[in-house]
Amino acid sequence: MPEGERYTGAWATPDLIGRAAILQQIDAAIRDVAGPAIVALHGPGGIGKTRILVDALKPRAAGAIYAAKRLIDLYDIRYHSSLDLAHALYASLDVDKGGPFHAFEQAHDQQRKVQASGDVGQIATLTTEALHAFAADLKRFSQDRRVVIALDTLERIAYGASEERPPFQVAQSWEWLVESLPAWGNVTLLIAGRNQIKHLFPALQRQSAIHLTSIEITPFTKDETDAYLDAVAKAADAAGETTVADTLRSLTPQRREQIHRYSGGLPILLALLADYISVAGFGRLPAIFETGTEPARARELLEEQLIARMMSAGEIKDTLQTLGRAPKGVDAGLLAHLLDILPDEARHRLAMIERLSFVKVRGERYFLHDEMYAILNRQIYSAPDDAPEAQRVNTAIIEWYDRRIEERRKDLDDLYAPIEQPRRAAGFAPRIDYDRIAAVQQEMQELLIDRLSYHLRLNPLEGFREYFRDTFYAVFTGNTMLDIQLQAEILAFLDERASSEEQSSIDGMEREVVQGVTAIRPVARRYAANDYDGVVREADLLRREHPDILATAGRTTEAALDVWEALARTGRAKEEYQDSAATDRLLDAAEKILVPLVRSRSTDVSEARRWRAQSLLALMYHARGFSLRARGQTRPAIEAYRRAAALWRQVDVPICLAWTLNNLGFVEVEEGNSANGLALIEEARDLRRRLGSRALIGISSATLSLALVYTGAYAAAKENAERALRLCQAVEYRLGMGLALRNLAEALRRSVRRDDDPQERMDVLREAGDYADEAYRIFEDMGDRLRQIESLIEAGCALRDMAGILHDHSTPKEALEDVVNKSLRALEKAARLAQETGNAFRHVDALVNIAYVGVNVERWDLVLRGLTQAKEAIPPDYIITEHRRPDPESPIILARRLFTQLARIHMLIGDRLFAAVQSPSRLSAIAEEYAHLANLFGAGATASVASADDALDQATRHYALAFEYDRLYNLRDARVQDVQNKVYNLMKALDSDQLNVVARAIESVERTYSSGRSALRDLLESRALLLGEFL
């Protein structure tokens, strides 16, 4: 039997009847073949393939043979993913834990633990390692014996296949099995399925390393039917079912001949006959045996009469009908919910049907034989008047699943609570129960898959939408197995309800749309695993070899491929592949396909197609926002993200809405729109909390921490970064850990004040630098270029500030130079990577920070080097000149944050000049430096500095320009306000004559650059340092 499964029929015969020759063939195939082999049993449903498999696993053949203790039923969608199937194969062998499969056990446990993290790259790596460990362990195990394992209901993995038509796709687990079987050694795989599995044989025959034996299972002969009836009578006697036993023994030869002819020798119908007698009483047979019905019509009538009798049998009727409507199985709780009875009554009813031949039990769930589901569908559920009852039952089942899913989410809340609360004591390390978390998540996964099945049955179009939403959940939580199993579920439904290619739609669910979505899933899974190169290769392969697939569903499949490839190219961001240009081209192409479909009101565009196009358009705008932000083009990124968010709300895909809102919120904060940004990030975190993904909650907390840094709330930023780090470390989510570490580094660095104790400042900055270094290593390992750049800059800035402290406190030259060189290496590498990826803002950011290293350690050469390279990197359109003031709303201003770098440059120059005001002895050296700086970034007047007043005049001009650049960004930004306070503190120490110099300089800047009232004038007047009427 399949794992944990038992047939409970009272007349289950202890010995296999009439199949001796087939068992001999199987035994010979097992005994006489060396190396990997497959023995394939095929035949119609109800022919007895499962029972043959069960008996084939019993020890008979001579030699060193180790047979699995149970078979694996591929009716269970879980086994359509490779790792779940590998684990099922391992479990079927029933070996001692810690024994021959010790490596696989360890690898599988580690994979389950990491599965909770959502770390897509790590999950993919550990899944591959677990599969390799399984293959290696099985090969060692089979070295001195032949291992026999069995798979049943193989037709379930051949999606869309019929006896005449090959599958358009097969399960991922089957592809893995066929590819890896040659490495397993002396293993025989017994497989059984309906006749459509013969379409799988040519591919197997092309595998020279695999020996294939094909065996057709035919119906019973007349003698075999007689022997089977006699065996059932004997089994019924032993079970105390004397009515069945006596009725079967009383059958006349003529009646037995009729039974054989009308049943077609199918074991399932013969077993149903015994069930009929059990329900109807002694001597009662279906009315068909009293007529001379033609055999061609006989089976249909026999089915009809057998089912009609059982459906009139009191309590059995309701229980059987409910089981037939719940192909995912029924336990006492669900049965009680559906029949509105108490759980004890439900358990009693389930016990009553255990004796029936077509009932099987897995754990606490009761199922029917797969052929029985088909019979009930033909005889009852396909009738038009059954629709209201089907709707009632499916709705009730979905309600029950919703409740169970919510219960599991609350379980996860409780399990994760220790790491989501603020720490109560320093050094306290919360512990969580990883095994329990993995078990709850596995149960949630199974509930999600089962619920999808009933959504599809209730309303195929809404079920398709649910599937589409769930696939995004699977991708962005790194759950490839869930994604594969969801795909298997919808393809199995499509196969069941629209087996004919001519049927283009099922109640609004368009076949082409579904097939298009599933065709792209491997690409999406590669993206989820951070395999960006693999995405590009897969996309190229699809375009070259399967243009027919891409042309389906109004080319939405092509658009989907374009968007996933664009996301991958943005993540990879390698200029040698011209990724930026290719991304723009792909997204533009997708937009041209999708927008007309979304806007179309033509009846030729199905609702499923239009909804998919709308969802893909949201994904396309998100990808565009992501790409633009990665290049530092924040303004158009905001516009793209806003469009994406609005569309995600319309199509109701919460996990994608949270993804976009999180990114949009952060870019809004970067642009100085703190209130909007923080609100959006908080909404994203609330959505993710409701979805239950801890890894994504950690991402939102990390994002919030950096947003708070930008608003100057360093303590709150540190708290959120630590919470994110704690959560992501607990679930081993590398992306979240990297973000939390980088953001914690910046929060710590910016929290340091000049009046703090120098040693304490050094300790905090050293800690910040360590966090930034660790973040960089994570992102380097992941191949995340943008975040590598950001981490390098943060590490360089921490070292820059450390160098300043060391310089101010007369540190030995060697120690100071070591810190300076480390800072420069980090910043120079960041500049190079930013230039390679086309990120103008981060490129200039790194270069300006090199200049600030020079300021901190009084290295004029570093200042000049950094600012010279920065001048070359800044586009002219961003520079304020006597003839032009940049328009921040202009479409050519793509990276508005560049204005903040220009502000920093002019602040640096202004500070340098103001130092000559404070220390006139330095005037000559500073004047010489300024002669060079003015050629790079002048302030609209002569660069000559001959006196302290000249230095003050020039310093004021640069401060004024710095404030104007900040105004082009956002004067309300917390960091800008810190700079304003700094300038105010410098100028409030000036005397009246010096303030007059400041006033004249401000007036000159306003006149030279036609700026109107300058931001510096507004500041000094508001702080009562200057009076406007005297300017």
N, C-alpha and C positions, 0 to 999 in steps of 0.2 A: 504494500500500500504506500501511497505518498506519505511524506513526513507527517507523523502525528495523525494519520487518517485511518479510519476503519469503516468497512461496510458492516452494517448491523443486521442485515436480512436474516430472518430465522431459517431460511432455506439456502443459505450460501453453502454450496457443496464443498466438502473438505478437499476433494480431489478434482483436478481439472479434467473435464470430460471431452473426449473426441479430438484432442489436439496433440496426441502423442507424436505424430509425424513432424509437426511443426517444432515441438520441443527438441526432437532429435536434430533437426536442421540447425536450431539455435545452438545446441550443445556442440555440434560439429564446428560451427563457425567460431565458437569460443575456443575450442580445443585445438583446432588445426591451423590457426592463423597466428603468425608472429608479428609483434609490433602493434601499433594502434589500429583499431578496427571499429566499424559501425555495422550493426545488424538492424535493419530497418523493417518493421512490421507495418503494413498498410492495408487498409480496408475500410468499408463504410462504418458509420457510427453504429454502436450497439452490437458489433460483431464479436466482441470478446477480447479485444487487444489488451486491455488493462489486465485482465485475469491471466492472460498468457505471460505478460511481463512479470507479474507477481510470481508465477510458478517458475519462470526462467531464472529467477534469482535464488531459488531453492537449490541447495547443493545436490548435484547429480553427477556431473562430468568428473572424470578422473583427472588427477594432476593437481598442481598447486594453484588453486583458484580462490580468490577472495571476492565474494559477491556482496554488493551493497545490501543493507538490511531493509531498505525500503526504496520505492521509486519516487521520482520527482514529477509532479504534475504541472505542466506548463500552462494549464488553465489559470494558474496563479500568476498574475501580472508581475509580481515581484521578481520572478525568475526570468523576466525578459531583459534584465540588466545583468551585466557580467559578474560583478562581485557578489550579488545576491545569489546568482546561480552557482558560483564557485563555492560559496558557503553551504548552499543546499547539498551540493555534491559531497562536500566534506562531511556534513552531518549525516548523509545517507550511509556513509561507510561505518559510522558508529565506532570509531577508534577511541582509545583512551586519550583524554586531554593531557597535554604535555608529552605525548608520545610521538608517533611518526610525522604528525603535522604540526609540530611545535612552532616552527617558523611561521607558518600560515596563521596559526592562532594568534601569535603575537602581532603580526602585521595587520590582521583583521581587526583586532582590538584597538590598535593605534589608529587605524583608519576611522573606526566608529567614533573614537574620541575626537579626532580632528573634524569629522563630519559636522559636529556641533558648532564648529567655529565659523563656517562660511568662508574660510580661506580657500578660495577656489584653486589656486595653484598648488597648495599643500595637499588638498583633498585629491586632486588629480594625481599628484606624485605618489601619495600613499596608496591610492587605489591600484595604480600600476605595480607598485612594489608588492602589494598583497596578492595580486594575480600571479606575479612571477614566483612568489613564495609558494603559492598553491601548486603551480606547475612543477616546481623543483621538488617539493615534498612528495607529490604524487609519483613523479618519476622514480624517486628513491624507493618509495613504498612498493612500486610495481616491478622492481628489479628481479626479485626472486619469486614472483607469483604473477598470475594474470588477474587484474582487477576488473570487475564487471559492475557497471553502473547503468541506471535506466532512467529514461525520460519518457513521459507519457503526454498525450494530447499535443503532439508536435505541430499539428496544423495551426495552432494558435499563434505561432511565431512567423507564419508565412502570410503576412498581411495582404488581403485582397485576392488570395489564390482560390481557385475552384479547380475541379478536375480538368477543365479545359484551359483555364487561364492561369499563368504563372503569377506569383506575388509581385507587387510593385515595390515591396520593401520587406526585409526580414528583420527580426528582433536583433538588437545589438548583441545580446548574449549568445545568439546562434553564430553570428559572425566571429565573435571571440572564440567560441568553442571550436569551430572548424579550423580557425587559424592556429590555435594553440594545441589541439589534440595531437598532432604529430610529435610534440615535445613531451608527451606524457608517458611514453614508453609502452609497456605491455598492458594496455587498457582497451577493453571492449565496451563500446557504448551501445546499449540497446535502446532503440527509439521506436515509438509507435505513434501513429496518427492516421488520419483519414487519407483518402487517396491523393488529395492535393499535395501531400508531402513529396510525391514523386517528382515534382518540379525542382526539389532541392537536390536530387540525386546527381544530375550532370556536373554540378559544381563539386560535389564530393568525389565523383569519378575522376575529375581533373587533378585531384590531390593524390599524387602518386604514392605518398607516404601513408595513405589511409586505405585499408581494404574494406570495401563495401559489399555487404550481402543483403539483398532485397528479398523479402518474403511476403507474399500476398496472403492475407487472411480471408478465407472464404466462409460462407455460411455453413451451418451444420448439414450433413447429409441426413437422410431419413433415419438411419441407424443411430447416428450421433444424437439426433433429436430424442429418440426413444431412450437412449442411455442417459441423456440429460434429465428427462422427466423422471426417470427412475431414481436418479441421484438426488433430485430435488425432493422427491417423496421421502427418501431415507433421511435427508437432512431435516425436513419438516417434522418427521417423527421424533428425531432426537431433540428438537427444540420444543416438543409438546404441541405442535400445530397439527393435530390429528385430522382436522377438517381438510386441510390442504393435502396431507399425505393420502388420506382415504379417497379423495376425489381423483387425484392423479392415478392411483392404482386402479381405479374403476374404469378408466378410459378404455374404450374398445379399440381394436386395431384401426377401424375405420376413422374413429374420432382422432386418434393419434396422427393418422395420415393427413386429416384435415388441418390439424394444428401445425404440422410441419409445413404444409403447403401455404396456409394463410399467413403464417409468421415469417415465411421465407427463410426459415432456419436461423433467424436472428436471436441470439441468446437474450437480448434485452426484452424482446416481446414474450419470450417463453417465461422469463422471470416475472414480467408484468402479469402474465396469466396466473401464476401462483399468487401474486398479490391480490388479483381479482377474486380468486376463490377464497382467500383469507377474509376478505371483506364481505363477499356475497353469501358465503356459507356452503355447506356440502352439496356437491352435485351441480352447483350453479356455474354455467359457462356462458360466455358472450353469445348473443343471439345469432351472430354471424355463422356459428357452427350448425345452425338449423337451416341454413340456406345454401344454395349452390352458387355462391358468389365466385366470380372470376378472380383468379389469383392477382391480376393486375390491380384490382380494386380492393382486394382482401385486406392488405396491410392497413390501408387508410381506415377501413371500417373497423378493423380489430382495434386499432389505436383509439378510435372514437368511442367504442363501446367499453373498452377497458377504463378509459379516463372518466367517461360519464358515470360508471358505476362507483368508482372511488370518490368522485366529486359529490356523490349523494350519500356518503357515509358519515353523517353527523359531524362530530368534532374533527374528524380526519379531513373533511372537505375544506374547512377554513384553514387548517394548518398547512395542508398541501398547497392550496392556492397561494398562501402567503409565501411559502418556501419557493414556489415557482416564480414569484414576482421579485424575489431577492436573490439573484444569482451570486451575490457576494457572501451568501450564507446568513443564517439567522441564529442568534442565541436567545436565551430565555428573556433577556431584557428587551431586545428588539421585538420579539414576538408579542410580549406583553404590551408593548407600546402600540403595535399595529392592530392587535385584536382588542385592545382596551380591557385587558384582563390582568389579574395579579401575577407576579413572577412565579409563584408556586404553581398556579394553574398552567402557565406557559411551560414550565418544566414537565408537568404531567403530560401535556399534549405532545411534547417532543418525544417523551418516552414511549407514547402510544404508536408512533410511526417508525420507531427504530427497527421494527421487524421487517419493514418493507424493503424489497431488494434494491430499490433505486435510491435509498437514503444512505448518505455517508456522513461521517462526523470527523471534523478536524478540531481538536481541542474542545471548546464549548460551542462551536458553530456547527450547524446542520446544513448540509447541501444535498442537492439531487445529482444523480448521474447526469453528465452533460447531455446525453441523448434525451433524457426525461425533460430537461428544460426545453429542448426543441419540440418534443411532442406536445407539451402543454401550450407552447406558443402556437403551434399549428391548430390545436383543438379548441383553445379557449381565448388566449390573449390577442390573437390576430383579428377577432371579430370586432366590427365597428362599434357595437354597443358595449364593449369592454372598456372603452376609452375613459369614461368617468372614474371607474374603479381603479384603473391603472394610474390615473392622475392622483387620486386620493392616496393610494399606497405609496407612490414615489415621493409625493410631497411629505408624507409622514416619515418616510425613511430618511429623507434629507434633513428634516427637523431633528431627528434622533442623532444623525451624524454631526450636525452643527453643534448640538449640545455636548457630544463627546469631545469634539475638537476643542470647544471652549474649556471644557474640564481639563484637557491636557495642557492648554495654554496656561491655565491657572497653576497647574502642577509645575510647569517650567518657571513661572514667576516665583513660586516658593523655593524651588531648587536653586535659582540664581540669586535670590534675595541677599545672601551673605556678601556677594561681591558688588551688588548694586547700591548698597547703603554706604554712606560715608564711614570711614574707619573710625573706630572708637578709641583706639590707642595706637601710638607709634609702633611700627614694627609688626602690627597685627596682620597676619596673612590668612584671609578667609579660605575655608576649604569647601569644596562642593563635591557632590556625588556624581562623578562623570558617568559611571555605569548606569545610574538611574536616569540621568539626563539623556543618554544615548537611547535607552529603552523607551522613554517617553517620546522622544523625537521619532523613533522608528514607528511607534504606534500612531503618532500624528500623521506620518507619511502614508501609512496604510489607510488611515481614515480619509485622508485627502483623495487618494486614488479611488477608493470605494465610493466616496461621495460624488466624484466626477461621473462615475458610471450611472448613478441614478439621476444626476442632472441631465445627462444626455438622453436618458429614457423619458424623463418628464418633458423636456423641451430641447430638442437637438440644437437649435440655434443658441439658446442661452447656455446649454452645455458646452458648446464650442467656445463661447466667450469665457466661460469658467476655465476651460482648458487653457486658453490663451493666457489668462491671468496667472494661472498656476505655473505655466512654463516660465514666466518671468520670475515668479517667486523662486522656482527651482534654480534658475540661472544665477540670480543675484544672491542666493544663499549658498551657492557652490554645490548644490545637491544634484549632481548629474544623474544619479540613480533614480531620483524622483522624476526628473525630466524624461528619462527613458521609459519609465513605467507609466507616466501620464500619456506619453505618445502611444505606447502599446494599448492602453485602454481605449483611446479614441479611435485608433485604427481597428481594434477588435470590434468596436461598436459599428464603425463604418462597414466592416466586413459582414457583420450580422444583419444590419438593416438595409444595406444597399450593395448586395453582393454582385449585382449586375453593373457593368460599366455604363450601360445605357441610362441608369438612374443617376441623374446629375445632382440631385438634391434630396435631402431628407428633412422635410418640414422646415425649410429655410436654411439648413446647414448644407452649403455647397461642397460637393465632393472635391472639386479642384482646389478650393480654398484650403480644405483640411490637408490634402496631399501636398499642397505647396508649403504649408507651415511645417509639416513633418519633414519635408525634403531639406529644409534649411536648418533643422535642429542640430545636426552635427557641427555646423559652422558656429551656431550660437554656443554650443558646449565648448568648443575650442576657445572661443572668446572668454567664456566664464573661467576657463582654466589658465587664462593669461597666455595662451599659445597664439600670439599674434601672427607669427610667421605661418603657423598652421592654418589660420583663418584665410590668409592671403592665398596660400597654396590651394586650399580647398575651394575657394571662390573661383580661382583661375580654372581649376579642374571642372567645376560645374559649368562654367561658361563655355568651355571648349567641348565637353563631351555630352552635356545635357541641356542644350538650348531649348529643347521642347519643354522641359520642366520649368524653366525660367519664364517661358511665355504663358504659363497657365494663369488663370484667375485674373485676367486683365493686366498681366505683367507685375502683379503685386509680389510674386515670388522673386522676380528680378530685383524689384525695389528693396525687398527685405535683405537680399544678399548684398546689395550696394551699401545699405546702412550698416550691417554687421562688419563688412570689410572696412568701412570708413572708421568705425569705432576702433577696430584693431589697428589700423594705420595710425590713428591718433595716439593710441597707447604705445605703439612701437616708436613712432616719431624719428625715423632715420632719414636724413636728407639724401643719403646715397640711393635710397629707393624713391626719392621724391614723394614722400608720404603726404606732406602737407598739400601739395598740388593735387595728388590723386584723391585725397579726402574730399577736397572741394568739388572735384569733378564728379565723384560718386554721389555726394549728397545732392548736388544740383540735378543729376540724372534721376535720382529717386524722387525728388520733389516734383519733377515734371510728370512722372508717372502717377503719383499719389494725389496731388491736388485736384486734378479733373475728376477722379473717382470719388473723392470726398464730396465735391460740390455737385456731382451729377444727381439728377432726380429721375434719370431714365429707369424704367422697369427692367432694362437689360442688365443693370448692375444690381446684383443681389444684395440683401441686407448684410449677409455675412461678408461679402467682398468689400462693401462700403465700410463696415465696422473695422475690418482688418486694415484697410487702407488708412483709416483715421488713426488707428493705433500705431501703425508704422510711420505715419507722418509725425506723430508725437515723438517716436523714437528718433526719427530723422532730425527734428529740431533739437532734441537733446544732444544728439551726436554733434550737431553743428555748434551748439553752445560749448560743449566739451572741447571741441577742436579749437574754437576761437579763444577760449580761456587758456588753453595750453600754450597758445602763441602770444598770450598777454593781451589779447584784444577783448577787453572786458565789456565795453559798451555794446558791441554787437552780440557778444555772448549773452548778456542779460536779455536782450530782445529775443534771441532764439530760445533761451530757457523759459521765458515767460510764455511763449507760444506753446512750447512742449507741455508745460504745467497745465495750461488751460485745456489742452486736448486730453491729457491724462485724466483730468476731472470729468470730461465728457464721456470717455469710454470706461471710466471707473476701474483703473488698474492701480490700486493703492501703493503697491511696492515701487512701481515706476514713478508715481507721483512723488513719493517720499524721496526717491533718488534725485529727481529733478529739483524739488524744493530745497533739498540740502545743498546742492551745487549752486542753485540760484541765490539762496540766502547768503552763501559765502561770497559770491561775486558782488552781490549788493553791498555787503560790508566792505569789501575791497574798494568799491567805488565811493565809499563814504556814506552810504544809505543804511546806517546802523540799525535804526528802528525796524525798517522793512526786513533787513537781512536776518536779524535775530528772531523776529516773529516767524519767518519762513523756516529757519532751522529748527525752531521749537516745534512747529507743526510737523515737520519731517520726522523728528524724534518721536512725537506722539503717535504718528502713523506706524512707525516701525515697532514701537512698544506694543501696539495692538496686534501687529502681525506676529510678534513673538520672536523675531530674529535678533538674538543678542549681539551678533557680530555687527549688524547694521545699526543697532542702538549705539554701540560703541563708536561707530563712524560718526553718527550725529553728535555725540558728546564731544568727540575730538574736533569736529567742525565748529561746534559752539565754543570750544575753548579758544580757538584761534580768532574767531569773531570777537570774543570778549577781549582778547589781547588788543585787537585793533581799536576797541572802544576805551582802552586804558584800564579795564577792570581786571588787573593782573591776578588778584587773589581768587576771584571767581574763575578766571581762565585756568589757573593752576588746579583748582579743585575739579573742574570738568575734565581736564587733561588726565589727571590721576585716575578719575573714575573710569574714563575710557580705556586707559592703559590697563587698569586692574581687570576690567571686563574682557578686553581683547586678549590679555595674557591668559586668563582663565580658560578661554575657549581656543587659545592658540591661533588667533586670527592675525596674520602677519601685516596685512594692509592696515588694519586698525591700530596695531601696535606701532607701526611706523609713523602713522599720522599723529597718534597721541604723544609719542616721544619727541617728534619734531616740534609739535605745538607746546609741549611742556618745556622744551628747551627755550623757546622764544618767550614764553610767559616768565620763566625764571630770569632770563637775561634782562628783560625790560623792567623787571621789578627791582633791579639793583639801582641804588641811588648813590651819588658821588659822596654824600656825607656819611654813608655807612662805613663801618670798620673795614679797612682794606683787606684784611685776611678773610673776613666774612664775605666780602665781595668776590674775592678770588675763589673761595670755596663754592659759592653759588654759580659763578661763571664756569668753573671747571665741571660742575655737575651738569650744567646746561650743555656744555660742549660734548660731554660724554653721551648725553641723550641724543644730540644731533648726529654724532658719529654712528650711534647704533641705528638710528633711523635711516641714515644713508646706506648702511650695509644691508638693511632689509630691502630698501627700494632698489639697490643695485642687483640684489639676488632676484628680485621680481622683474627687473627690466623696466621699471617705471621711471622714465627720463625726467619728466617734469618734477617729480617729488625728489629725485636725486639732486636736482639743481637746488631746490628749496632747502634741502637738508644741508648741502654743502655751504650755501650762503649763511645759514644759521650757525653752523660750526665755525665758519670763518669769522662771523661777527662776535661770537663768544670769545674766540682767541684774540680778535682785534681789541676788545675791551680789556681782556687780561693783559695784553701788551701795554695798554695805556697805564694800567695800575702799576705794572712792573717798572715802566719808564719813570713814573712820577715818584717812585720810592727807591731809586738808585740801585736797581737790581744789576748783578753782574752781566756784562755785555753778552756772554755766551748764552745765558739763560734767556735773556730778552730776545736775542736773535733767533733762538730756537722757536719761541712762541710766534714771533713775527713771520718766520718762514712757513710755519704750519698754517697760519692764517692765510698767507698769500697763496699757498698751494691749493687750499680749499676754494678760495675765491676765484683763482685763475681757472681751475677745473670747472667751476660752475659757469664762468663766463664762456668758456669754450663749448660746453654742452648746450648752453642756452643759445649761442650763436648757431650751432648745428641744427637745433630744432626750430629755429626761427622765432624764438621768444625774445622780442626786443626789450620788454620790460625787465626780465630777469637778467638779460645780458648787461644792460646798463646798471642795474642794481648791484651786480657783482663788481663791476668796474668802479662804481662810486664808492663802494665799501673798501676797495683797495686804496683809493685816495684817503679815506678816513683812517685806515691803518697808518698811513704816512702822517696824518695829523696827530694821531695819538702818540707816536714815537718820534715826532719831529724829523721825519724823513721826507725832505722836499722832493726827492726823486720819485718817491712812491705817489705823492700827491699829483705831481705833474703827469706821471705815467697813467694813473687811473683816469684823470680828467681828460687827457688827450684822447685816450681810447674811447671814453664815454662820448666825447664830442663827435667822433667818427661814427659812433653807433646810433646816435639820436637822429631821427629823420628831421629835415629842416622845417617841415610843417608844424612841428611842436614848439619852435623857438619864437619867443616874443621879440619883434624887431620894431624899429621906428616906423615901419610901413605896414606892419601886419601883426594883428593879435589873433592867435589861434582860436577857432570856434570849437569848444569841447563837444558840441552837438553835431559837428560836421561828420559826414560818413568817412572822411579820410582820417579822422582821429580814431584809430582802432584800439589803441592801448592808452586809455586816459590816465592810467597810473604813472605813465612816463612823466607827467607833469610833476609828480611828487619827487622824482629823481632830479629834475631840473631845480626844484625848490631846495633839495638837499645840497646840490652843487653850489647854488648861490648863498645858502647859509654857510657852507664851508668857507667860501671866499670872504663873506662878510665877517665871520668869526675871526678869520686870520687877520683881516684889516683892523678889526676892533681890538685885537691883541696889541697892536701898535699904539692905540689910544690909551690902553691901560698901562703899557710898558713902553714909553717913548724910546728907551734904549734899543728896542728891537726894530725901530722904524726902518733903518737902512736895509736890513736883511729882508724884511717883509716887503718893502718897496720893490726890491729886486725881483722877488718871487712874483709879485703882482704884475709886473711888466709882462711876464710870460702868461699868467692866468688871464689877463685882460684880453689877450689875443684869442683865447679860447671862448671865454664867456664874459664879454664886456658888459658895462652897465650904462652905456650911453653917454659917457663923458671921457675926458682925457684920462689916460692910465697913470699919469704922473702923480706920485705921492711923495711930497717933499716935507710935509709937516704932519703933526698929529691931527690937525683939522682936516687936511686932505684925506688922511686915512679914515677919519670919521665920516666924511662926506661920501667916500667910496663904499664904506661898510654899509651906510644907510641905504645907498642905492641898491646894493646887492640884497639887503634885507627886504627892501620894497619889492624887488623882482621875485625873491623867494616867496613872499606872501601872494604876489599876483599869480605865480604858478600854482600855489596851493589853492587859490581861489578858483582856478580853472578845474581843479580836482574837487575839493570840498573843504571849505574853511571850517565846517563844523566837526570834521574828523578829530578824534581825541588826540592823535599824534600831532596834528597841525596846531591844536590848542596848546600842547606842551611847548612847541617851538615859539608860539606867540608869547607865552609866559616867560620863556628864556630871554627873548629880546626885550621885553618890558623890564625884566630884572636888570639887564645890562644898562638900559637907557635911563632908568630912574636914578642911577648914580651920577649922571652927567650934571654939570652946572648949567646956568642959564645961557652962557655964550655957546656952549657945546650943543644945547638944545636948539639954538638958533641955526647952527650948522645943519642939524638934522632936519629942521623945518625947510630950509632952503633946498636940501638934497631931495626931500620928498616932492616939493613943488617942481623941481627940475625933472624928476622921473615922470610925474604926471603929465608934464608938458611934452617931454620927449616922446613918450609912448602913447600919448592921447588916451590915457587909461581912465580919465575922470578921477573921482575920489579913490585913492589907493587904499588897499586893505591895511597898510601900515599906518596911514593917517587915521583911519577909523580906530585902530587899536590904541594909538597914543592919545587921541582925543578922549576916547572912552575911559582911559586910565588917568586922565587929567594931567598928562605931561605936556600937551600942547593945546593951545587955544586956536580954534579954526580961523577967527577973524584976523589973527596976526600972521597967518601963513601967507 
